Amino acid sequence: MNTEYKDAYQKKRILGMLGISAKAGKIVCGTDATIDEIERHKVGLVIVAENASEKTQKNIKFICDKNKVTILKFGNIDEISKAIGNNNKAIIGIKSKSLSEEIEKLIKENGGDLLHG
């Protein structure tokens, strides 16, 4: 399997997992809603679109660091939004521990990394 095909396949798997999570009601999306759920200790993983604004990335990273929540950069706003059946969402919080762990594993296998900054 060539690398480009494998990367596309992995990305599709991750986006599929986000869609499953959304259908199961196990996500929260948007900056304000995600921050509220992080502070209520309801989120195990936060995903930030790679093309989210620097201000958004800084704000969510600060909250995640403060609450010891893993934050990963993955995909772009359009891809993430389409996967969850929503529009213009740069931030997604995963509320299920098992889904958080699986999605985190897939993103890291696909070369995704923790948000630094």
LINPE-V310428 format. One record per run of one state. SS is the DSSP state (hx for helix, st for strand, lp for the rest). FROM is the first residue (numbers start at 1). TO is the last residue. If there is no record, write none. Layout:
ss = (SS	SS)
from = (FROM	FROM)
to = (TO	TO)
This chain:
ss = (lp	hx	lp	st	lp	hx	lp	st	lp	hx	lp	st	lp	hx	lp	st	lp	hx	lp	st	lp)
from = (1	3	24	27	30	31	40	45	49	54	68	70	74	77	85	91	95	97	110	113	115)
to = (2	23	26	29	30	39	44	48	53	67	69	73	76	84	90	94	96	109	112	114	117)
